[in-house]
Structures are given as structure tokens and as C-alpha cells.
Amino acid sequence: MNAHVLLVMPAADRDQMLQVAADSGFQFDWADTCHAARRALRKGESFDVVVTDLTLCDGNWLSVYQDLSVGNIPAEIIVVTPQRGVNVEEIKAYGVHAVLGQPLERAEVLGALQAATTHAEARV
């Protein structure tokens, strides 16, 4: 697969995501804040998918989404919420590829990552 994914979430959430997606063939980088994500995105690395927590210590998923839009970065975005069903329709209205609720389930995470990657590749 070899898709490049940026995880924007604190260490505990990142570790859970990495455990759920272990041996999936995705290449992961991470940032624990909106500011760190902004730096990673400005480096010019190509990300197929950005997975972000709903809220972060210095912003939220919308901050990350806006950084992608302003930077004209064609990555798909997946938002992880602390529980299932939280503002799903409102979030998806922005064009977010998927909204995943906690607890994360391997099949759901991998399905969302694969579908987002396929969609990102089709845009290129």
C-alpha cells in the first residue's frame, strides 16, 4: 500500500491508532498539536491522508482542515471523535472523508484509510 498518513493527535491517541493499524502497510508520521501539524505540512512532504483528533490542545480538526485548504494540500482528512456519533454530519459537510468514533476498531480504521487513500490517488 505505502500510503503516507499524518496523525495529528496526542501520544496516547497516536499509540492507539498505530496499534490498531499495525502491519497495515501505511507509512505514518505524527504531530501532537495543530502547530506541529502546520510545520509538518509546510515541509513539503506529500501526505495522502491526515487523521486528526476532534480537539487538540491548541485547536481542533477544523484548524487542521483549514491548513490543508490554505496550503492547497490534496490530502484526505479523517476525524477521530471521543465517542461515536458526535457532530458527524456537521463535520462531513466540510468534505471530511470519514469520522471515526472511539473506541477504534481495526476493520473500520483500515477501511477508512484504504478508502481515503484510493480517493486521494484518484484526484492526482
C-alpha positions in Angstrom: 0.0 0.0 0.0 2.7 2.5 1.0 0.3 5.5 1.6 1.7 8.3 3.7 -0.5 9.2 6.7 -0.1 12.2 9.1 -1.6 11.5 12.5 -2.4 14.7 14.4 -3.2 13.7 17.9 -1.6 13.4 21.4 0.8 10.5 22.1 -1.8 8.2 23.8 -4.3 8.5 20.9 -1.4 8.2 18.3 -0.2 5.0 20.0 -3.8 3.5 20.0 -4.1 4.4 16.3 -0.7 2.8 15.5 -1.6 -0.3 17.4 -5.0 -0.6 15.6 -3.3 0.0 12.2 -0.2 -2.2 12.9 1.1 -4.1 9.9 -1.3 -2.3 7.5 1.3 -1.1 5.0 0.7 2.5 5.7 3.6 4.9 6.5 2.8 7.1 9.5 4.2 10.4 10.7 2.7 12.3 13.5 2.2 15.7 15.2 0.7 16.2 18.6 -0.6 19.7 18.1 -2.1 21.9 15.3 1.1 23.9 15.3 3.3 20.8 14.8 0.9 19.6 12.1 1.3 23.0 10.3 5.1 22.6 10.4 4.9 19.1 9.0 2.5 20.2 6.2 4.8 23.1 5.3 7.8 20.9 4.9 6.5 19.9 1.6 6.1 16.2 2.3 3.3 14.6 0.5 0.6 13.1 2.7 -2.3 11.0 1.2 -4.3 11.1 4.4 -4.4 13.3 7.5 -6.1 11.7 10.6 -6.8 14.2 13.3 -8.4 14.2 16.7 -11.6 16.2 17.1 -9.9 18.5 19.6 -6.3 19.2 20.2 -4.5 21.3 22.9 -4.1 24.3 20.6 -7.1 23.9 18.2 -9.3 21.3 16.6 -9.9 19.3 13.5 -11.1 22.4 11.7 -7.7 24.1 12.2 -6.0 21.2 10.5 -8.6 21.2 7.7 -8.1 24.9 7.1 -4.3 24.4 7.0 -4.8 21.7 4.3 -7.1 24.0 2.4 -4.9 27.2 2.6 -1.8 25.2 1.7 -3.7 23.6 -1.2 -2.6 20.2 0.1 -4.7 17.4 -1.6 -4.8 15.0 1.4 -8.0 13.4 2.5 -8.9 14.0 6.1 -10.3 11.6 8.7 -11.5 12.9 12.1 -11.4 10.8 15.3 -14.0 11.7 17.9 -14.0 10.7 21.6 -17.3 8.9 21.1 -19.4 7.7 18.2 -22.0 10.0 16.6 -20.5 13.3 17.7 -21.3 16.0 15.1 -20.8 13.6 12.3 -23.0 15.4 9.7 -21.6 18.8 10.6 -18.0 17.6 10.2 -18.7 15.7 7.0 -20.3 18.8 5.5 -16.8 20.2 5.1 -15.8 17.3 2.8 -14.1 15.2 5.5 -13.6 11.7 4.2 -14.6 9.9 7.4 -15.4 10.4 11.1 -14.4 7.6 13.4 -15.6 7.3 16.9 -13.8 5.8 19.9 -13.2 3.0 20.6 -11.3 2.5 17.3 -12.0 -0.8 15.6 -9.3 -2.2 13.3 -11.6 -3.0 10.3 -13.2 0.4 10.4 -9.9 2.3 10.7 -8.3 0.3 7.9 -11.3 0.6 5.7 -11.4 4.4 6.2 -7.6 4.7 5.5 -7.9 2.5 2.4 -10.9 4.4 1.0 -9.3 7.8 1.7 -6.1 6.7 0.0 -8.0 5.4 -3.0 -9.9 8.7 -3.2 -6.7 10.8 -2.8 -4.9 8.8 -5.6 -7.9 9.3 -7.9 -7.6 13.1 -7.5 -3.9 13.1 -8.6 
